[in-house]
Amino acid sequence: MGKPKERRILYENIDAPDMHTLDVYRRHGGYASLEKLFDLNAEQLLDIVRDSGLRGRGGAGVSAGFKWNLMGQGEPKYLIANADESEPGTFSNRYILQHKPHMLIEGMIIAAWSLGVHKAYVYVRGEFTLGKKRLDAAIQEAYEAGILGESVAGHDFALDIYTHAGAGAYICGEETGLIESLEGKRGQPRVKPPFFPAAIGVFMQPTMVHNVETLSNLPYIINNGTEWYQSLGAVYKDTPRGVDPMNTGTKLYCVSGHVEKPGVYEVEMGLTVRELVELAGGVRGGNEVKAVIPGGSSAPVLTPYELDVPVDFTCLQMAKTMLGSGGIIVMDETTCTVRALENLMDFYAHESCGQCTPCRVGTPWTRDIVARIEAGKGRPGDVDHLIEVANNVANIDTFTWNTICVFGIAVSWPAVSFARKFRPEFEAHIEQGKCVTLPVSEAVAPPEENYAWPQELPEVERKPTWDY
Amino acid sequence: MAFEFTPERLAQFHELLTHYPEEHARAAMLPTLHLAQEQNGYLSQDVQAYVAGLLGVSEAQVLDVVTFYPMFFDAPVGKHIVRVCKTLSCDLCGCREIIEHIKERLEVDFDETTEDGSVTLLSSECLAACDQAPVMMINDDLHGRLTLERVDELMDALE
């Protein structure tokens, strides 16, 4: 078995000069899937997507085929590409918009044809000025070339794609917050269940919302077939109820923080956290790892005891964290975990949309407790207090939230996991009345005191060999 | 004089309306506000009333949106907008030093405008470019792998 290495599919040729233009994209095989697409009907396409095992890359990891199956029957139907990339530590969509926007358009055409959609939107993060400019230009080119419009690629199928710029609110990345924002309102998420966007979405019509990366996988699945896609990544067996064993395909891992070569690494799923850190050049200056956030800042943090967990949907879920958006933030021995958590809680306190009281009040309260510990003004019992307040926004042990959307759990997951897993460092701040950065071996709670220990990982059915 | 779009922007606005179902003109709210802010610099009460009239919604509904989104300004801002990322990956890579330096150099705190009205300094949540941390945006442009020297060069170019 080879060592894990990059396997560029979505990011293939992303650095090629002018890859954002139609000519260059076509020269590299772009839009080839459209030659097969219109010979396939909705049912066949649903089977292809479901059998491929493709899971949503935006955070929740829901099977794309499962979601398509839920699409309501009303007309018109809508498709939305979620390009509101705002999860701290995530930056792979940015480069797709800037350098390979036609890949997203191609993926959207496939989804639209399959779902019977004639109007689609790309909700682009407000700060992505270059990305939106490039995407707008690509859409314009596609219209001029007859790839979009009244008759897509010469077929009896009409599709319009419009971009819609956000204005700096993190919560608009949540699909129902996004829909509210697209409708011209505050981006406050909708109550669900009972109605998910696939049943009642934008303008009260059936709506499919997918992350940019999820949609970008579709052209390759259509071109190369389900079997090819299934052969990529890791599949497990005997997973507990509620744990999907499928991790097919590659993932765009965004590695940042204290690594030598931060960047986007496209790898078949199945490699471990440790292997991914190595792939990114290892920890800077040969330092020791202290903490790793595996899936965007909302994902519970991992300690050095947990670095052999594969970075995929299934294993991270079983390790009581998540793959989320694939944003991996690495912290070395010089990091103060209290300060790191304070930074994150500042973010969540700022981004809470204010709709639900537990989140609007609980998030700044959590931030204030962490800030006071970091400032050396922590009181005995503050760590438990912190855990209690955060768990009352959303309880990470019972996995229930007192809020409308999962922002609540995105607050308490980092808060409670940092406080429990790095408890000695938090307590040292309180005892010594100042910020103290303990050596890694002393900062981490013993593994048996870790709420996510012992780690029971599923048996592997198939893993990549990396023999290429 | 009351605010109104230039003829070019008014045409752009009418094109925008075609993106959404006719009975949902309100959906054009965010793009219309972006367009208005581009013209006026910020969204005064005047501008908000004009946008409300264009979209057939109440002024309160426009205000509701303007106050929710950090990229919309309801008070005058400087000629240049500088947004410095302060979220975790940038913090791990030294953004605090960068932020202190910019504040000292401009003699302003976050959410303030320099005395000459040239720069408004804002903090930003994760700008989704963590591989280039620390990062900041000057107007529409992203600048990464910041050092104090690089920040000075960029600031010099502003004045």
Interface residues (C-beta under 8 A of the other chain):
Chain A: E85 S86 E87 P88 G89 T90 F91 N93 R94 Y121 R125 G126 E127 F128 T129 L130 Y162 H164 A165 G166 A167 G168 A169 Y170 S181 L182 E183 G184 K185 R186 G187 F203 C254 V255 S256 G257 H258 P262 G263 V264 I293 S297 G327 I329 M331 T335 R339 A340 N343 L344 D346 F347 H350 E351 C353
Chain B: H19 P21 H24 R26 A27 A28 M29 L30 P31 L33 H34 L55 V57 Q61 D64 V65 F68 Y69 P70 M71 F72 R83 K86 T87 L88 S89 D91 L92 C93 S124 E125 C126 L127 A128 A129 C130 D131 Q132 A133 M137 D140 D141 L142
